[in-house]
Amino acid sequence: MRDMSAIRTSQLTDRTLDVLEAVARLGSTSLPEVQAHCGLSMATAHRILQSLIERGFVMRTGRADYRLGSAAITLADGVSLRDILAPAARPHLLKLAKQTKSHAHLGVWKDAMVAYQVKQRFGKVPVHSAEGAQLEGYCSALGKILLSALPDDELERYLDDGAFVALTPHTITDPEQLRAEIAVVRSRSWAADNEEIALGLRCVAVPVRGQNGQILAAISVSRVGPSPRAEATALLPLLRDAAEDIAATLFPVRIQLPVL
């Protein structure tokens, strides 16, 4: 049986975090709004807000105006979502690599290229990729997912500016064909490349989405050797499960924060 003091401490911690999340979600808010949002008594909500104000996590800028304070902002200062993306994804990609008997990757879009943040190897057959490396996006499944996330004007600039080199006879180098490929990826939320980056190498990728459904990154599995389309699509449930697990690690509670 749990100690009652431990239960009370846990409840107080949950309530304090509820209040802090409410202030973050509501932006400029009042005591009654926080109390109603969290389902607390007015006295409890007021007491918690006062404690958060004293520690700098909340500031009061008017009679009925509570906002996030400097301590809450400083706590995350210098830390971006991308800084925690790789450690959040690594255990899930290790599991994915074992499940699919394939190399597993996570990549983000940076400087108009795919930046590889995680590579989880499987087996002895090498795949030309490395953590920290940047590779072209037009010829990989990861890249197609990340290209599909670009705003239309940015995608058009990429297609207009790119001199797409054929790395294999299967590489898509025609901008119109690549535009059509990206449209398909957007509609089905997964991408594949079939020996487009290297002969014998086939990959399948899906997006990792943020709190509001935006694409934050992409994950893929890659293997060398014959891989029929049916086998590639059979990998999708495992890929999607891994992507959801990564998102759940990043966002255990899916709240929508205000855009500042």
C-alpha atoms as an extended CHARMM CRD file, in Angstrom:
* protein
*
       260  EXT
         1         1  MET       CA              0.0000000000        0.0000000000        0.0000000000  PROA      1               0.0000000000
         2         2  ARG       CA              1.3780000000        3.3820000000       -1.0110000000  PROA      2               0.0000000000
         3         3  ASP       CA              2.3010000000        5.8220000000        1.7340000000  PROA      3               0.0000000000
         4         4  MET       CA             -0.3280000000        8.5710000000        1.9850000000  PROA      4               0.0000000000
         5         5  SER       CA              2.3110000000       11.3170000000        2.0240000000  PROA      5               0.0000000000
         6         6  ALA       CA              3.7220000000        9.9700000000       -1.2510000000  PROA      6               0.0000000000
         7         7  ILE       CA              0.2220000000        9.9850000000       -2.7730000000  PROA      7               0.0000000000
         8         8  ARG       CA             -0.3460000000       13.5690000000       -1.6630000000  PROA      8               0.0000000000
         9         9  THR       CA              3.0400000000       14.6230000000       -3.0760000000  PROA      9               0.0000000000
        10        10  SER       CA              2.2350000000       12.9720000000       -6.3960000000  PROA      10              0.0000000000
        11        11  GLN       CA             -1.1530000000       14.6710000000       -6.5400000000  PROA      11              0.0000000000
        12        12  LEU       CA              0.3750000000       18.0690000000       -5.7610000000  PROA      12              0.0000000000
        13        13  THR       CA              2.9910000000       17.5640000000       -8.4740000000  PROA      13              0.0000000000
        14        14  ASP       CA              0.3110000000       16.6490000000      -11.0190000000  PROA      14              0.0000000000
        15        15  ARG       CA             -1.7960000000       19.6690000000      -10.0600000000  PROA      15              0.0000000000
        16        16  THR       CA              1.1790000000       22.0250000000      -10.2750000000  PROA      16              0.0000000000
        17        17  LEU       CA              2.0600000000       20.7500000000      -13.7300000000  PROA      17              0.0000000000
        18        18  ASP       CA             -1.6010000000       21.0190000000      -14.7600000000  PROA      18              0.0000000000
        19        19  VAL       CA             -1.5840000000       24.6870000000      -13.7470000000  PROA      19              0.0000000000
        20        20  LEU       CA              1.7080000000       25.3720000000      -15.5490000000  PROA      20              0.0000000000
        21        21  GLU       CA              0.4310000000       23.6740000000      -18.7240000000  PROA      21              0.0000000000
        22        22  ALA       CA             -2.8180000000       25.6480000000      -18.4880000000  PROA      22              0.0000000000
        23        23  VAL       CA             -0.9600000000       28.9480000000      -18.3360000000  PROA      23              0.0000000000
        24        24  ALA       CA              1.1790000000       27.8640000000      -21.3010000000  PROA      24              0.0000000000
        25        25  ARG       CA             -1.8660000000       26.7920000000      -23.2920000000  PROA      25              0.0000000000
        26        26  LEU       CA             -4.0910000000       29.7640000000      -22.4770000000  PROA      26              0.0000000000
        27        27  GLY       CA             -1.3860000000       32.4130000000      -22.8160000000  PROA      27              0.0000000000
        28        28  SER       CA             -2.7140000000       35.4380000000      -20.9450000000  PROA      28              0.0000000000
        29        29  THR       CA             -5.1450000000       34.0180000000      -18.4100000000  PROA      29              0.0000000000
        30        30  SER       CA             -6.9210000000       34.6840000000      -15.1460000000  PROA      30              0.0000000000
        31        31  LEU       CA             -7.2370000000       32.7970000000      -11.8860000000  PROA      31              0.0000000000
        32        32  PRO       CA            -10.8510000000       31.7140000000      -12.5980000000  PROA      32              0.0000000000
        33        33  GLU       CA             -9.8390000000       30.4490000000      -16.0430000000  PROA      33              0.0000000000
        34        34  VAL       CA             -6.9650000000       28.3870000000      -14.5980000000  PROA      34              0.0000000000
        35        35  GLN       CA             -9.2130000000       27.0620000000      -11.8280000000  PROA      35              0.0000000000
        36        36  ALA       CA            -11.9250000000       26.0170000000      -14.2870000000  PROA      36              0.0000000000
        37        37  HSD       CA             -9.4440000000       24.5760000000      -16.7700000000  PROA      37              0.0000000000
        38        38  CYS       CA             -7.7330000000       22.3980000000      -14.1560000000  PROA      38              0.0000000000
        39        39  GLY       CA            -10.8100000000       21.4830000000      -12.1370000000  PROA      39              0.0000000000
        40        40  LEU       CA             -9.3000000000       22.7660000000       -8.9070000000  PROA      40              0.0000000000
        41        41  SER       CA            -10.7470000000       24.7950000000       -6.0810000000  PROA      41              0.0000000000
        42        42  MET       CA            -10.0670000000       28.5140000000       -6.2890000000  PROA      42              0.0000000000
        43        43  ALA       CA             -7.8920000000       28.3390000000       -3.1810000000  PROA      43              0.0000000000
        44        44  THR       CA             -5.7570000000       25.4810000000       -4.5370000000  PROA      44              0.0000000000
        45        45  ALA       CA             -5.3130000000       27.1460000000       -7.9270000000  PROA      45              0.0000000000
        46        46  HSD       CA             -4.3290000000       30.4210000000       -6.2380000000  PROA      46              0.0000000000
        47        47  ARG       CA             -1.8420000000       28.6920000000       -3.9200000000  PROA      47              0.0000000000
        48        48  ILE       CA             -0.1690000000       26.8610000000       -6.7980000000  PROA      48              0.0000000000
        49        49  LEU       CA              0.0010000000       29.9970000000       -8.9390000000  PROA      49              0.0000000000
        50        50  GLN       CA              1.6200000000       31.8890000000       -6.0730000000  PROA      50              0.0000000000
        51        51  SER       CA              4.2680000000       29.1740000000       -5.6910000000  PROA      51              0.0000000000
        52        52  LEU       CA              4.9780000000       29.2490000000       -9.4240000000  PROA      52              0.0000000000
        53        53  ILE       CA              5.2300000000       33.0490000000       -9.3420000000  PROA      53              0.0000000000
        54        54  GLU       CA              7.7140000000       32.8960000000       -6.4600000000  PROA      54              0.0000000000
        55        55  ARG       CA              9.8840000000       30.4740000000       -8.4700000000  PROA      55              0.0000000000
        56        56  GLY       CA              9.6040000000       32.5560000000      -11.6520000000  PROA      56              0.0000000000
        57        57  PHE       CA              7.7150000000       29.9650000000      -13.7130000000  PROA      57              0.0000000000
        58        58  VAL       CA              4.6550000000       32.2160000000      -13.8960000000  PROA      58              0.0000000000
        59        59  MET       CA              4.4350000000       35.9760000000      -13.8140000000  PROA      59              0.0000000000
        60        60  ARG       CA              1.4780000000       38.1880000000      -12.9510000000  PROA      60              0.0000000000
        61        61  THR       CA              1.3100000000       41.2590000000      -15.1600000000  PROA      61              0.0000000000
        62        62  GLY       CA             -2.0860000000       42.5550000000      -14.0690000000  PROA      62              0.0000000000
        63        63  ARG       CA             -4.9410000000       42.0150000000      -11.6870000000  PROA      63              0.0000000000
        64        64  ALA       CA             -6.1930000000       39.0540000000      -13.7190000000  PROA      64              0.0000000000
        65        65  ASP       CA             -3.3020000000       38.3590000000      -16.0710000000  PROA      65              0.0000000000
        66        66  TYR       CA             -1.0320000000       35.3620000000      -15.5660000000  PROA      66              0.0000000000
        67        67  ARG       CA              1.5990000000       34.3520000000      -18.1320000000  PROA      67              0.0000000000
        68        68  LEU       CA              4.6200000000       32.0700000000      -18.3810000000  PROA      68              0.0000000000
        69        69  GLY       CA              7.5600000000       33.5260000000      -16.4910000000  PROA      69              0.0000000000
        70        70  SER       CA             11.2580000000       33.7940000000      -17.2130000000  PROA      70              0.0000000000
        71        71  ALA       CA             12.1600000000       30.5720000000      -15.3790000000  PROA      71              0.0000000000
        72        72  ALA       CA              9.9090000000       28.5380000000      -17.6540000000  PROA      72              0.0000000000
        73        73  ILE       CA             11.5020000000       30.1300000000      -20.7090000000  PROA      73              0.0000000000
        74        74  THR       CA             15.0560000000       29.9040000000      -19.3650000000  PROA      74              0.0000000000
        75        75  LEU       CA             14.5740000000       26.2420000000      -18.5150000000  PROA      75              0.0000000000
        76        76  ALA       CA             14.3800000000       25.4610000000      -22.2050000000  PROA      76              0.0000000000
        77        77  ASP       CA             16.7070000000       28.2110000000      -23.3880000000  PROA      77              0.0000000000
        78        78  GLY       CA             19.2230000000       26.8790000000      -25.8780000000  PROA      78              0.0000000000
        79        79  VAL       CA             17.4340000000       23.5450000000      -26.1820000000  PROA      79              0.0000000000
        80        80  SER       CA             15.4270000000       22.9070000000      -29.3340000000  PROA      80              0.0000000000
        81        81  LEU       CA             13.1960000000       20.0100000000      -30.2450000000  PROA      81              0.0000000000
        82        82  ARG       CA             15.8940000000       18.7490000000      -32.5730000000  PROA      82              0.0000000000
        83        83  ASP       CA             18.3070000000       18.4940000000      -29.6530000000  PROA      83              0.0000000000
        84        84  ILE       CA             16.1380000000       15.8360000000      -28.0210000000  PROA      84              0.0000000000
        85        85  LEU       CA             14.8660000000       14.1880000000      -31.2030000000  PROA      85              0.0000000000
        86        86  ALA       CA             17.7740000000       11.7720000000      -31.6410000000  PROA      86              0.0000000000
        87        87  PRO       CA             17.8710000000       10.4220000000      -28.0600000000  PROA      87              0.0000000000
        88        88  ALA       CA             14.0810000000       10.1090000000      -28.1020000000  PROA      88              0.0000000000
        89        89  ALA       CA             14.1490000000        8.1420000000      -31.3570000000  PROA      89              0.0000000000
        90        90  ARG       CA             17.1740000000        5.8990000000      -30.8380000000  PROA      90              0.0000000000
        91        91  PRO       CA             15.6000000000        3.1130000000      -28.7140000000  PROA      91              0.0000000000
        92        92  HSD       CA             12.6020000000        2.9300000000      -31.0380000000  PROA      92              0.0000000000
        93        93  LEU       CA             14.8340000000        2.6950000000      -34.1210000000  PROA      93              0.0000000000
        94        94  LEU       CA             16.8570000000       -0.0640000000      -32.4550000000  PROA      94              0.0000000000
        95        95  LYS       CA             13.6280000000       -2.0170000000      -31.9950000000  PROA      95              0.0000000000
        96        96  LEU       CA             12.5510000000       -1.2260000000      -35.5710000000  PROA      96              0.0000000000
        97        97  ALA       CA             15.8610000000       -2.4110000000      -37.0260000000  PROA      97              0.0000000000
        98        98  LYS       CA             15.5200000000       -5.7270000000      -35.2060000000  PROA      98              0.0000000000
        99        99  GLN       CA             11.8780000000       -6.1460000000      -36.2130000000  PROA      99              0.0000000000
       100       100  THR       CA             12.5000000000       -5.4610000000      -39.8950000000  PROA      100             0.0000000000
       101       101  LYS       CA             16.0460000000       -6.8690000000      -40.1100000000  PROA      101             0.0000000000
       102       102  SER       CA             17.0160000000       -3.6200000000      -41.8300000000  PROA      102             0.0000000000
       103       103  HSD       CA             19.0450000000       -0.4960000000      -41.2260000000  PROA      103             0.0000000000
       104       104  ALA       CA             16.8700000000        2.1840000000      -39.5910000000  PROA      104             0.0000000000
       105       105  HSD       CA             17.3800000000        5.9360000000      -39.9690000000  PROA      105             0.0000000000
       106       106  LEU       CA             15.9970000000        9.2210000000      -38.7210000000  PROA      106             0.0000000000
       107       107  GLY       CA             16.5290000000       12.3950000000      -40.7100000000  PROA      107             0.0000000000
       108       108  VAL       CA             15.5040000000       16.0560000000      -40.6680000000  PROA      108             0.0000000000
       109       109  TRP       CA             15.5410000000       18.7440000000      -43.3450000000  PROA      109             0.0000000000
       110       110  LYS       CA             18.4790000000       21.1230000000      -43.0560000000  PROA      110             0.0000000000
       111       111  ASP       CA             19.9910000000       23.4550000000      -45.6490000000  PROA      111             0.0000000000
       112       112  ALA       CA             17.9490000000       21.8310000000      -48.4320000000  PROA      112             0.0000000000
       113       113  MET       CA             19.3600000000       18.3890000000      -47.6330000000  PROA      113             0.0000000000
       114       114  VAL       CA             18.5790000000       15.4090000000      -45.4330000000  PROA      114             0.0000000000
       115       115  ALA       CA             20.5550000000       15.5540000000      -42.1960000000  PROA      115             0.0000000000
       116       116  TYR       CA             20.9170000000       12.0800000000      -40.7130000000  PROA      116             0.0000000000
       117       117  GLN       CA             20.5130000000       12.2170000000      -36.9290000000  PROA      117             0.0000000000
       118       118  VAL       CA             20.2630000000        8.5090000000      -36.1280000000  PROA      118             0.0000000000
       119       119  LYS       CA             21.4820000000        5.4230000000      -37.9490000000  PROA      119             0.0000000000
       120       120  GLN       CA             20.7540000000        2.0470000000      -36.3900000000  PROA      120             0.0000000000
       121       121  ARG       CA             22.6520000000       -0.6760000000      -38.2080000000  PROA      121             0.0000000000
       122       122  PHE       CA             21.4860000000       -4.2250000000      -38.7040000000  PROA      122             0.0000000000
       123       123  GLY       CA             23.6300000000       -7.0610000000      -40.0080000000  PROA      123             0.0000000000
       124       124  LYS       CA             26.8900000000       -6.8700000000      -41.8880000000  PROA      124             0.0000000000
       125       125  VAL       CA             25.7340000000       -5.4490000000      -45.2320000000  PROA      125             0.0000000000
       126       126  PRO       CA             26.8270000000       -1.7910000000      -45.2940000000  PROA      126             0.0000000000
       127       127  VAL       CA             24.5600000000        1.0950000000      -46.2710000000  PROA      127             0.0000000000
       128       128  HSD       CA             26.0570000000        4.3940000000      -47.4120000000  PROA      128             0.0000000000
       129       129  SER       CA             24.8410000000        6.7110000000      -44.6330000000  PROA      129             0.0000000000
       130       130  ALA       CA             26.1810000000        8.0340000000      -41.3470000000  PROA      130             0.0000000000
       131       131  GLU       CA             24.9870000000       10.0410000000      -38.3780000000  PROA      131             0.0000000000
       132       132  GLY       CA             25.7960000000       13.6900000000      -38.9240000000  PROA      132             0.0000000000
       133       133  ALA       CA             26.0060000000       13.2950000000      -42.6870000000  PROA      133             0.0000000000
       134       134  GLN       CA             23.9110000000       15.3210000000      -45.1110000000  PROA      134             0.0000000000
       135       135  LEU       CA             22.6680000000       13.7440000000      -48.3340000000  PROA      135             0.0000000000
       136       136  GLU       CA             20.4630000000       14.8730000000      -51.1870000000  PROA      136             0.0000000000
       137       137  GLY       CA             16.7410000000       14.5640000000      -50.6160000000  PROA      137             0.0000000000
       138       138  TYR       CA             15.3650000000       13.9530000000      -54.0980000000  PROA      138             0.0000000000
       139       139  CYS       CA             16.7060000000       10.4070000000      -54.3490000000  PROA      139             0.0000000000
       140       140  SER       CA             15.8130000000        8.9230000000      -50.9460000000  PROA      140             0.0000000000
       141       141  ALA       CA             12.6320000000        7.8840000000      -49.1890000000  PROA      141             0.0000000000
       142       142  LEU       CA             13.5710000000       10.0430000000      -46.1870000000  PROA      142             0.0000000000
       143       143  GLY       CA             14.0900000000       13.0110000000      -48.4670000000  PROA      143             0.0000000000
       144       144  LYS       CA             10.7560000000       12.5740000000      -50.2160000000  PROA      144             0.0000000000
       145       145  ILE       CA              8.9180000000       12.6220000000      -46.8820000000  PROA      145             0.0000000000
       146       146  LEU       CA             10.7580000000       15.7810000000      -45.8360000000  PROA      146             0.0000000000
       147       147  LEU       CA             10.2000000000       17.4200000000      -49.2270000000  PROA      147             0.0000000000
       148       148  SER       CA              6.4900000000       16.6780000000      -48.9090000000  PROA      148             0.0000000000
       149       149  ALA       CA              6.4510000000       18.7220000000      -45.6840000000  PROA      149             0.0000000000
       150       150  LEU       CA              7.7900000000       21.8800000000      -47.3480000000  PROA      150             0.0000000000
       151       151  PRO       CA              5.4140000000       24.7610000000      -48.1050000000  PROA      151             0.0000000000
       152       152  ASP       CA              4.4890000000       24.8470000000      -51.7810000000  PROA      152             0.0000000000
       153       153  ASP       CA              6.6150000000       27.9030000000      -52.5560000000  PROA      153             0.0000000000
       154       154  GLU       CA              9.6800000000       26.4040000000      -50.9030000000  PROA      154             0.0000000000
       155       155  LEU       CA              9.1760000000       23.1090000000      -52.7180000000  PROA      155             0.0000000000
       156       156  GLU       CA              8.9000000000       24.9560000000      -56.0310000000  PROA      156             0.0000000000
       157       157  ARG       CA             12.1600000000       26.8080000000      -55.3680000000  PROA      157             0.0000000000
       158       158  TYR       CA             13.8370000000       23.4940000000      -54.5980000000  PROA      158             0.0000000000
       159       159  LEU       CA             12.5600000000       21.9640000000      -57.8320000000  PROA      159             0.0000000000
       160       160  ASP       CA             13.5310000000       25.0500000000      -59.8620000000  PROA      160             0.0000000000
       161       161  ASP       CA             17.0110000000       25.3790000000      -58.3600000000  PROA      161             0.0000000000
       162       162  GLY       CA             18.0410000000       21.7590000000      -58.2610000000  PROA      162             0.0000000000
       163       163  ALA       CA             20.3860000000       20.1290000000      -60.7270000000  PROA      163             0.0000000000
       164       164  PHE       CA             19.2840000000       16.5800000000      -60.0070000000  PROA      164             0.0000000000
       165       165  VAL       CA             22.0950000000       14.1470000000      -60.7460000000  PROA      165             0.0000000000
       166       166  ALA       CA             21.2860000000       10.5620000000      -61.7100000000  PROA      166             0.0000000000
       167       167  LEU       CA             23.0260000000        8.3990000000      -59.1270000000  PROA      167             0.0000000000
       168       168  THR       CA             21.6210000000        5.2390000000      -60.7000000000  PROA      168             0.0000000000
       169       169  PRO       CA             19.4780000000        4.5150000000      -63.7780000000  PROA      169             0.0000000000
       170       170  HSD       CA             16.4620000000        4.6270000000      -61.4260000000  PROA      170             0.0000000000
       171       171  THR       CA             17.0510000000        8.1110000000      -59.9570000000  PROA      171             0.0000000000
       172       172  ILE       CA             14.2670000000       10.6150000000      -60.5920000000  PROA      172             0.0000000000
       173       173  THR       CA             15.9310000000       13.6730000000      -62.1220000000  PROA      173             0.0000000000
       174       174  ASP       CA             13.0630000000       15.3210000000      -64.0060000000  PROA      174             0.0000000000
       175       175  PRO       CA             11.4740000000       18.0910000000      -61.8650000000  PROA      175             0.0000000000
       176       176  GLU       CA              7.9800000000       17.3540000000      -63.1770000000  PROA      176             0.0000000000
       177       177  GLN       CA              8.2890000000       13.6890000000      -62.3330000000  PROA      177             0.0000000000
       178       178  LEU       CA              9.6720000000       14.5340000000      -58.8980000000  PROA      178             0.0000000000
       179       179  ARG       CA              6.8130000000       17.0040000000      -58.3090000000  PROA      179             0.0000000000
       180       180  ALA       CA              4.3290000000       14.2410000000      -59.1360000000  PROA      180             0.0000000000
       181       181  GLU       CA              6.1800000000       11.8260000000      -56.8310000000  PROA      181             0.0000000000
       182       182  ILE       CA              5.9910000000       14.2970000000      -53.9330000000  PROA      182             0.0000000000
       183       183  ALA       CA              2.2530000000       14.7550000000      -54.5480000000  PROA      183             0.0000000000
       184       184  VAL       CA              1.7830000000       10.9990000000      -54.1880000000  PROA      184             0.0000000000
       185       185  VAL       CA              3.8390000000       10.9870000000      -50.9840000000  PROA      185             0.0000000000
       186       186  ARG       CA              1.6890000000       13.7800000000      -49.5490000000  PROA      186             0.0000000000
       187       187  SER       CA             -1.4990000000       11.8650000000      -50.3010000000  PROA      187             0.0000000000
       188       188  ARG       CA             -0.4210000000        8.5360000000      -48.7930000000  PROA      188             0.0000000000
       189       189  SER       CA              2.0070000000        9.6970000000      -46.0370000000  PROA      189             0.0000000000
       190       190  TRP       CA              4.7910000000        7.2900000000      -46.9160000000  PROA      190             0.0000000000
       191       191  ALA       CA              7.6090000000        7.1850000000      -49.4440000000  PROA      191             0.0000000000
       192       192  ALA       CA              9.8620000000        4.6550000000      -51.0770000000  PROA      192             0.0000000000
       193       193  ASP       CA             12.9590000000        4.6320000000      -53.1940000000  PROA      193             0.0000000000
       194       194  ASN       CA             13.7760000000        1.6920000000      -55.3790000000  PROA      194             0.0000000000
       195       195  GLU       CA             17.5070000000        1.7340000000      -56.1450000000  PROA      195             0.0000000000
       196       196  GLU       CA             17.3660000000        5.5080000000      -56.6720000000  PROA      196             0.0000000000
       197       197  ILE       CA             20.3360000000        6.3490000000      -54.4610000000  PROA      197             0.0000000000
       198       198  ALA       CA             22.3790000000        3.1590000000      -54.9430000000  PROA      198             0.0000000000
       199       199  LEU       CA             21.9200000000        0.0070000000      -56.9500000000  PROA      199             0.0000000000
       200       200  GLY       CA             20.4440000000       -2.7830000000      -54.8590000000  PROA      200             0.0000000000
       201       201  LEU       CA             19.3460000000       -0.4310000000      -52.0500000000  PROA      201             0.0000000000
       202       202  ARG       CA             15.6410000000       -0.0540000000      -51.3070000000  PROA      202             0.0000000000
       203       203  CYS       CA             14.0700000000        2.0980000000      -48.5930000000  PROA      203             0.0000000000
       204       204  VAL       CA             10.6550000000        2.8990000000      -47.1490000000  PROA      204             0.0000000000
       205       205  ALA       CA              9.9700000000        5.9690000000      -44.9710000000  PROA      205             0.0000000000
       206       206  VAL       CA              7.1790000000        7.5830000000      -42.9380000000  PROA      206             0.0000000000
       207       207  PRO       CA              6.8960000000       10.9390000000      -41.1520000000  PROA      207             0.0000000000
       208       208  VAL       CA              7.3140000000       11.6600000000      -37.4390000000  PROA      208             0.0000000000
       209       209  ARG       CA              4.6740000000       14.2340000000      -36.5680000000  PROA      209             0.0000000000
       210       210  GLY       CA              4.5100000000       16.9150000000      -33.9050000000  PROA      210             0.0000000000
       211       211  GLN       CA              1.7180000000       18.0060000000      -31.6030000000  PROA      211             0.0000000000
       212       212  ASN       CA             -0.2280000000       19.7520000000      -34.3340000000  PROA      212             0.0000000000
       213       213  GLY       CA              0.3400000000       17.1230000000      -37.0070000000  PROA      213             0.0000000000
       214       214  GLN       CA              3.2730000000       18.8910000000      -38.6250000000  PROA      214             0.0000000000
       215       215  ILE       CA              6.1310000000       16.7530000000      -39.9410000000  PROA      215             0.0000000000
       216       216  LEU       CA              9.1680000000       17.0840000000      -37.6640000000  PROA      216             0.0000000000
       217       217  ALA       CA             11.3400000000       14.3580000000      -39.1410000000  PROA      217             0.0000000000
       218       218  ALA       CA             11.2330000000       11.1420000000      -41.1140000000  PROA      218             0.0000000000
       219       219  ILE       CA             12.2650000000        7.5850000000      -40.3040000000  PROA      219             0.0000000000
       220       220  SER       CA             13.1080000000        4.8420000000      -42.7540000000  PROA      220             0.0000000000
       221       221  VAL       CA             14.2340000000        1.2620000000      -43.0800000000  PROA      221             0.0000000000
       222       222  SER       CA             16.8130000000        0.3820000000      -45.7270000000  PROA      222             0.0000000000
       223       223  ARG       CA             17.9770000000       -2.9470000000      -47.0280000000  PROA      223             0.0000000000
       224       224  VAL       CA             20.1250000000       -4.2420000000      -49.8340000000  PROA      224             0.0000000000
       225       225  GLY       CA             18.7180000000       -6.9260000000      -52.1100000000  PROA      225             0.0000000000
       226       226  PRO       CA             15.4210000000       -7.7150000000      -53.8150000000  PROA      226             0.0000000000
       227       227  SER       CA             12.4310000000       -6.2010000000      -52.0680000000  PROA      227             0.0000000000
       228       228  PRO       CA              9.0750000000       -6.6190000000      -53.8260000000  PROA      228             0.0000000000
       229       229  ARG       CA              6.5000000000       -3.8340000000      -53.4190000000  PROA      229             0.0000000000
       230       230  ALA       CA              4.3170000000       -6.1110000000      -51.2870000000  PROA      230             0.0000000000
       231       231  GLU       CA              7.2050000000       -6.5770000000      -48.8570000000  PROA      231             0.0000000000
       232       232  ALA       CA              7.8590000000       -2.8370000000      -48.7700000000  PROA      232             0.0000000000
       233       233  THR       CA              4.2530000000       -1.9990000000      -47.8850000000  PROA      233             0.0000000000
       234       234  ALA       CA              4.2420000000       -4.7810000000      -45.2780000000  PROA      234             0.0000000000
       235       235  LEU       CA              6.8910000000       -2.7740000000      -43.4070000000  PROA      235             0.0000000000
       236       236  LEU       CA              4.5910000000        0.2320000000      -43.0790000000  PROA      236             0.0000000000
       237       237  PRO       CA              2.7520000000       -0.8370000000      -39.8830000000  PROA      237             0.0000000000
       238       238  LEU       CA              6.0610000000       -1.3120000000      -38.0780000000  PROA      238             0.0000000000
       239       239  LEU       CA              7.3690000000        2.0150000000      -39.3640000000  PROA      239             0.0000000000
       240       240  ARG       CA              4.2130000000        3.8360000000      -38.3470000000  PROA      240             0.0000000000
       241       241  ASP       CA              4.2540000000        2.2570000000      -34.9030000000  PROA      241             0.0000000000
       242       242  ALA       CA              7.8490000000        3.4070000000      -34.4360000000  PROA      242             0.0000000000
       243       243  ALA       CA              6.9890000000        6.9290000000      -35.5970000000  PROA      243             0.0000000000
       244       244  GLU       CA              4.0810000000        7.0860000000      -33.1500000000  PROA      244             0.0000000000
       245       245  ASP       CA              6.2930000000        5.7800000000      -30.3410000000  PROA      245             0.0000000000
       246       246  ILE       CA              8.8670000000        8.4880000000      -31.0530000000  PROA      246             0.0000000000
       247       247  ALA       CA              6.1530000000       11.1550000000      -31.0250000000  PROA      247             0.0000000000
       248       248  ALA       CA              4.7580000000        9.7600000000      -27.7630000000  PROA      248             0.0000000000
       249       249  THR       CA              8.2320000000        9.9430000000      -26.1970000000  PROA      249             0.0000000000
       250       250  LEU       CA              8.5940000000       13.5610000000      -27.2840000000  PROA      250             0.0000000000
       251       251  PHE       CA              5.0360000000       14.5560000000      -26.3460000000  PROA      251             0.0000000000
       252       252  PRO       CA              3.6940000000       12.3170000000      -23.5500000000  PROA      252             0.0000000000
       253       253  VAL       CA              0.7650000000       14.7160000000      -23.1730000000  PROA      253             0.0000000000
       254       254  ARG       CA             -0.3460000000       16.2860000000      -26.4280000000  PROA      254             0.0000000000
       255       255  ILE       CA             -1.0730000000       19.9080000000      -25.6220000000  PROA      255             0.0000000000
       256       256  GLN       CA             -1.1490000000       22.7610000000      -28.1230000000  PROA      256             0.0000000000
       257       257  LEU       CA              1.1060000000       25.5800000000      -27.0250000000  PROA      257             0.0000000000
       258       258  PRO       CA              0.3750000000       29.1350000000      -28.1510000000  PROA      258             0.0000000000
       259       259  VAL       CA              2.4540000000       30.5380000000      -31.0020000000  PROA      259             0.0000000000
       260       260  LEU       CA              4.4860000000       33.4420000000      -29.6550000000  PROA      260             0.0000000000
